[in-house]
Amino acid sequence: MVRGLKRTLYRAARNLRHPRRLVEARRIRAEVAGFLGGDAVLRGYERELEASGLRNHLLEKGREHAAAVGGSGHSLGAIGYAEGGYLYAIYRHVTPAVAVETGVANGFSTAFALLALQRNGGGRLHSVDLPREVGRDYEADTFYEGEGRAGIPSGAEPGWLIPPELKERWTLALGRTQDELPPLLDRLGTIDSFMHDSEHSFECMWFEFNEAWPHLRDGGLLLSDDVNSTEAFPRFAGEQGRKPVRLARGMALLQK
Ligand SMILES: C[S@@+](CC[C@H](N)C(=O)[O-])C[C@H]1O[C@@H](n2cnc3c(N)ncnc32)[C@H](O)[C@@H]1O
């Protein structure tokens, strides 16, 4: 109760400081609601998410992460909670039987996707991740040099913060998406959704979108974080003649 009130007051103060951001956030919310078929549908999924307790779980794990990696210059590298809520609503709405994603790190966005699959009562999420463990030395060219600073605590597995009971619908392939994604997609055949959140270079994003798209069923979704970091997403949307639906300033989806 007190925490909820604090959050409301914090948001109100932030909105007063950044009125343009508030307008943009409202527009994005309207786009998501429009995609789902109305604000009431979105609110229904948001209520479900709140009742799940995932928010408090993630807050607690976020604090554990900060304590474990604090001062290293690494972060959770995660999408925001509002975007996580939109992601949850979208996975609930499209009820994917076969979902694929790249970029897990600590598992923040993956947790929202898996919670949705659990509530759907069906579906499997296949993820690919090349984790960066804080404090470990890597060859100079292991990670794209423009890569963000998402890091997992020393000795942890990618997705360590996902509630264990959600992991039964999850398969994780460790390695570079450039190596792991094509054989995974060939094995799966047709997929219902694909989400990019791994290496945000133009080459990698372009590669992933072009690999995933032919495997998506008609009506399937291609989602991406960091859509503004390179030309890849807008160019791909243009080539496919699809209008993006935004989920955040830097996150959007295309429907095939
Ligand atoms: C931005 S983080 C993912 C954040 C996560 N989706 C979330 O919201 O919590 C990007 C992840 O992709 C990994 N990564 C970087 N380059 C990669 C590559 N070439 N192939 C696969 N994963 C990669 C990073 O190490 C990191 O674990």
The ligand as a Tripos MOL2 file, in Angstrom:
@<TRIPOS>MOLECULE
LIG
   27    29     1     0     0
SMALL
NO_CHARGES

@<TRIPOS>ATOM
      1 C1         20.4740   -6.1020  -23.4960 C.3       1 LIG1
      2 S1         20.9180   -7.6670  -22.8470 S.3       1 LIG1
      3 C2         19.3880   -8.5340  -22.8010 C.3       1 LIG1
      4 C3         18.4670   -7.9900  -21.7780 C.3       1 LIG1
      5 C4         17.2240   -8.8040  -21.5430 C.3       1 LIG1
      6 N1         16.4320   -8.9830  -22.7420 N.3       1 LIG1
      7 C5         16.3860   -8.1430  -20.4670 C.2       1 LIG1
      8 O1         15.4520   -7.3610  -20.7620 O.co2     1 LIG1
      9 O2         16.6850   -8.3550  -19.3000 O.co2     1 LIG1
     10 C6         21.7520   -8.3840  -24.2170 C.3       1 LIG1
     11 C7         22.2140   -9.8200  -23.9990 C.3       1 LIG1
     12 O3         22.6810  -10.3340  -25.2620 O.3       1 LIG1
     13 C8         23.9750  -10.8870  -25.0960 C.3       1 LIG1
     14 N2         24.6930  -10.8440  -26.3740 N.ar      1 LIG1
     15 C9         25.5570   -9.9090  -26.8260 C.ar      1 LIG1
     16 N3         26.0110  -10.2320  -28.0480 N.ar      1 LIG1
     17 C10        25.4120  -11.4030  -28.3870 C.ar      1 LIG1
     18 C11        25.4820  -12.2480  -29.5240 C.ar      1 LIG1
     19 N4         26.2350  -11.9630  -30.5770 N.pl3     1 LIG1
     20 N5         24.7270  -13.3740  -29.5240 N.ar      1 LIG1
     21 C12        23.9350  -13.6950  -28.4600 C.ar      1 LIG1
     22 N6         23.8370  -12.9260  -27.3540 N.ar      1 LIG1
     23 C13        24.5680  -11.8010  -27.3150 C.ar      1 LIG1
     24 C14        24.5840  -10.0070  -24.0030 C.3       1 LIG1
     25 O4         25.7230  -10.5850  -23.4040 O.3       1 LIG1
     26 C15        23.4000   -9.9140  -23.0470 C.3       1 LIG1
     27 O5         23.3080  -11.0790  -22.2600 O.3       1 LIG1
@<TRIPOS>BOND
     1     1     2 1
     2     2     3 1
     3     2    10 1
     4     3     4 1
     5     4     5 1
     6     5     6 1
     7     5     7 1
     8     7     8 2
     9     7     9 1
    10    10    11 1
    11    11    12 1
    12    11    26 1
    13    12    13 1
    14    13    14 1
    15    13    24 1
    16    14    15 ar
    17    14    23 ar
    18    15    16 ar
    19    16    17 ar
    20    17    18 ar
    21    17    23 ar
    22    18    19 1
    23    18    20 ar
    24    20    21 ar
    25    21    22 ar
    26    22    23 ar
    27    24    25 1
    28    24    26 1
    29    26    27 1
@<TRIPOS>SUBSTRUCTURE
     1 LIG1         1 GROUP 0 **** ****
